[in-house]
Amino acid sequence: MSTTQDYEVQEFRPEPPPPWWDRLEQRLRQHAPTALRVSIGLVFVWFGLLKAIGQSPVADLVHATLPFLSQGLLMPVLGGVEVVLGVALVIGRPRRVTLVAVGAHLAGTFLVFVNAPALSWSDGNPLLLTANGEFVLKNVVLICAVLMLLGHRRTVRK
């Protein structure tokens, strides 16, 4: 003979986060996009200056990727463009145009996998990245950061 017992079903409700966590999240939502934009801008300025003054460690990689462009002109021009984009990111103006240009520039770095694959992976295997390949592949994260910034609504202070 089976007996049935009535069980009271209780709905699981997680505890709300402590108030300090809510305040921290609010501050992060408010300031993290600006910090991300400025940090990417500073990296662009830094890398651009290295290219412009002829001290970039990726000069050979860039030349191998874009062999059809004048080597004497490529690095200073590319460096100048990167400095301009970086300054625009730091300043935050013009926001959308700059972010689109930065995203396009970062996407262009993937040309190395097409134009100079021997510098990107070992033994012709795309799963075995070289240091150059890793350097370029990390731009996926930067492109996603740019996309996040493009999709983020700025809050207007009243």
Disulfide bonds with the S-S distance in Angstrom:
none
